[in-house]
Amino acid sequence: MVKDYRVKNLDLASQGKESIYLAEMRMPTLLRIRKRFEEEKPLDDVRIGACLHVTRETAVLLRTLRAGGASVALCGSNPLSTQDDVAAALVEEGFNVYAWRGNDDEYYACIQSVLQLNPAILIDDGADLIVTAHREWENLLKKGFGAQEETTTGVTRLRIMDKEDALKTPVIAVNDAKIKMMFDNRYGTGQGVVSVIKAMNVLFAGKVVVVAGYGWCSKGLAMRARGLGAEVIVTEVDPFKALEAVMDGYRVLPMSQAIEEADMIFTSTGCRDVVAAEHFRKMKDGTILANLGHFNVEVAVDALEQMAEKKRRVREDVDEYTLPNGNRLYLIAEGRLANLVTLGGHPSEIMDLSFSVQALTAEYLTKNHGTLENKVYEVSEAISQDVARVKLETMNIQIDSLTRQQLNYVRSFKVGT
Ligand SMILES: NC(=O)c1ccc[n+]([C@@H]2O[C@H](COP(=O)([O-])OP(=O)(O)OC[C@H]3O[C@@H](n4cnc5c(N)ncnc54)[C@H](O)[C@@H]3O)[C@@H](O)[C@H]2O)c1
């Protein structure tokens, strides 16, 4: 690819390299894949366009894809999540990077820059890259190998396209792999409660925390908030999930009631206006709002801006809104993914799993080029199992395996009472 980039400050490159170094030592599964990629070059000459959070862990993925023979161009998948030092380090290593923290206005221009480099594989987080390619780059999709999607909201959008027969490329739902969802969404996002500690240094013990949704991410948030001593209330729209939350020992209430008790509110539903104008009026003075869902629509920030009599930045990534009734609400990270903005995203150990799946999926799309239909595919169980097995090995954890007798037993219907 031609040498081209747009980042904030190349002088930050050495700091970025140190940051990537620290991530890399906690991503042994991906490093093992990299070693094999170096020998086998499964991505020889493949161009990859990625729209991901530009974090140190993403850098480790990019290095791995390049070790496999690919050239990679990268833009950010969220205006506030780019780590400028990492972006600079990647440019210094020769990657085409189009990303900087605070890129609201040229977000889509950066996506266009990636597409202009003719990638055969698209790696996305939220589906903005894939949807843009569908709108304006149909030929590129026709020639390409396919796309892979990192997050629930992105997969939801792509499944709707599939249902409406609008997909023009095969898509692999990386998010839905067991090895991704069970760990990244639950334990990674769950640890995102720390974003509020980092932003506000607030005590959880004795507080009431409202968690919107009881899917993979919010389950993790509820678990970790409870672990820190908070009383957790869950809100849901799905009766099964609501029942699960009840049986897990949480109180379940409609948001309009829960909101009155809340000291903190976490949203992670993939839905919009989960916390809306009518809720702001009912909140206590000092309530903290943090969204961990993909888009900044879960908390109705526009409505809050309109209602508030005063807004001021009180700490890095914390805005205080004063309402006409005098109550002050604290919004973390402008309502964007609080863990990405304040903490730099999931810990490296978690991204080791998710990005191992991404690397192996790129290999899969390359190998199967021309044989896949334009629809959403699950990640093969073999890839998920492989990543789980290697991760355990790198953690020095052994598990049992079935004996021949046990195998025969579990595969047979003949033995009963
Ligand atoms: N912050 C991160 O690092 C991170 C990581 C992974 C996923 N995500 C994002 O988090 C969001 C949730 O992902 P998930 O994997 O947990 O999804 P999920 O589908 O497992 O769970 C979402 C839950 O929210 C519930 N819900 C939907 N609308 C609701 C509403 N209005 N009120 C209450 N509950 C509602 C659903 O019934 C469901 O149980 C997505 O936007 C996803 O892309 C963020």
The ligand as a MOL file (V3000), in Angstrom:
LIG
                    3D

  0  0  0     0  0            999 V3000
M  V30 BEGIN CTAB
M  V30 COUNTS 44 48 0 0 0
M  V30 BEGIN ATOM
M  V30 1 N -17.9570 -1.3470 26.0890 0
M  V30 2 C -17.4110 -2.3600 25.4870 0
M  V30 3 O -16.2100 -2.5720 25.5330 0
M  V30 4 C -18.2920 -3.3350 24.7570 0
M  V30 5 C -17.8600 -4.6610 24.5280 0
M  V30 6 C -18.7280 -5.5410 23.8860 0
M  V30 7 C -19.9710 -5.0980 23.4560 0
M  V30 8 N -20.3340 -3.7920 23.6650 0 CHG=1
M  V30 9 C -21.6440 -3.2710 23.2510 0
M  V30 10 O -22.5180 -3.3700 24.3840 0
M  V30 11 C -23.8830 -3.4980 23.9570 0
M  V30 12 C -24.5060 -4.7430 24.5660 0
M  V30 13 O -23.8420 -5.8850 24.0900 0
M  V30 14 P -24.2030 -7.3610 24.6520 0
M  V30 15 O -23.2580 -8.2970 23.9930 0
M  V30 16 O -24.3110 -7.3540 26.1190 0 CHG=-1
M  V30 17 O -25.6600 -7.5360 24.0110 0
M  V30 18 P -26.8100 -8.5660 24.4490 0
M  V30 19 O -27.6910 -8.6910 23.2770 0
M  V30 20 O -26.1950 -9.7980 25.0470 0
M  V30 21 O -27.5620 -7.8090 25.6310 0
M  V30 22 C -28.3190 -6.6590 25.4740 0
M  V30 23 C -29.4530 -6.7360 26.5000 0
M  V30 24 O -30.0880 -5.4640 26.6090 0
M  V30 25 C -31.4780 -5.6870 26.6970 0
M  V30 26 N -32.1690 -4.4720 26.2480 0
M  V30 27 C -32.3790 -4.0450 24.9820 0
M  V30 28 N -33.0480 -2.8760 24.9830 0
M  V30 29 C -33.2500 -2.5640 26.2830 0
M  V30 30 C -33.8950 -1.4710 26.9390 0
M  V30 31 N -34.4330 -0.4780 26.2490 0
M  V30 32 N -33.9320 -1.4770 28.2950 0
M  V30 33 C -33.3900 -2.4920 29.0060 0
M  V30 34 N -32.7660 -3.5470 28.4450 0
M  V30 35 C -32.7050 -3.5760 27.0960 0
M  V30 36 C -31.7340 -6.8950 25.8010 0
M  V30 37 O -32.9600 -7.5230 26.1200 0
M  V30 38 C -30.5360 -7.7480 26.1080 0
M  V30 39 O -30.7520 -8.6320 27.1940 0
M  V30 40 C -23.7990 -3.5040 22.4300 0
M  V30 41 O -23.9720 -2.2020 21.9520 0
M  V30 42 C -22.3850 -3.9790 22.1560 0
M  V30 43 O -21.9540 -3.6410 20.8540 0
M  V30 44 C -19.5350 -2.9230 24.3180 0
M  V30 END ATOM
M  V30 BEGIN BOND
M  V30 1 1 1 2
M  V30 2 2 2 3
M  V30 3 1 2 4
M  V30 4 1 4 5
M  V30 5 2 4 44
M  V30 6 2 5 6
M  V30 7 1 6 7
M  V30 8 2 7 8
M  V30 9 1 8 9
M  V30 10 1 8 44
M  V30 11 1 9 10
M  V30 12 1 9 42
M  V30 13 1 10 11
M  V30 14 1 11 12
M  V30 15 1 11 40
M  V30 16 1 12 13
M  V30 17 1 13 14
M  V30 18 2 14 15
M  V30 19 1 14 16
M  V30 20 1 14 17
M  V30 21 1 17 18
M  V30 22 2 18 19
M  V30 23 1 18 20
M  V30 24 1 18 21
M  V30 25 1 21 22
M  V30 26 1 22 23
M  V30 27 1 23 24
M  V30 28 1 23 38
M  V30 29 1 24 25
M  V30 30 1 25 26
M  V30 31 1 25 36
M  V30 32 1 26 27
M  V30 33 1 26 35
M  V30 34 2 27 28
M  V30 35 1 28 29
M  V30 36 1 29 30
M  V30 37 2 29 35
M  V30 38 1 30 31
M  V30 39 2 30 32
M  V30 40 1 32 33
M  V30 41 2 33 34
M  V30 42 1 34 35
M  V30 43 1 36 37
M  V30 44 1 36 38
M  V30 45 1 38 39
M  V30 46 1 40 41
M  V30 47 1 40 42
M  V30 48 1 42 43
M  V30 END BOND
M  V30 END CTAB
M  END
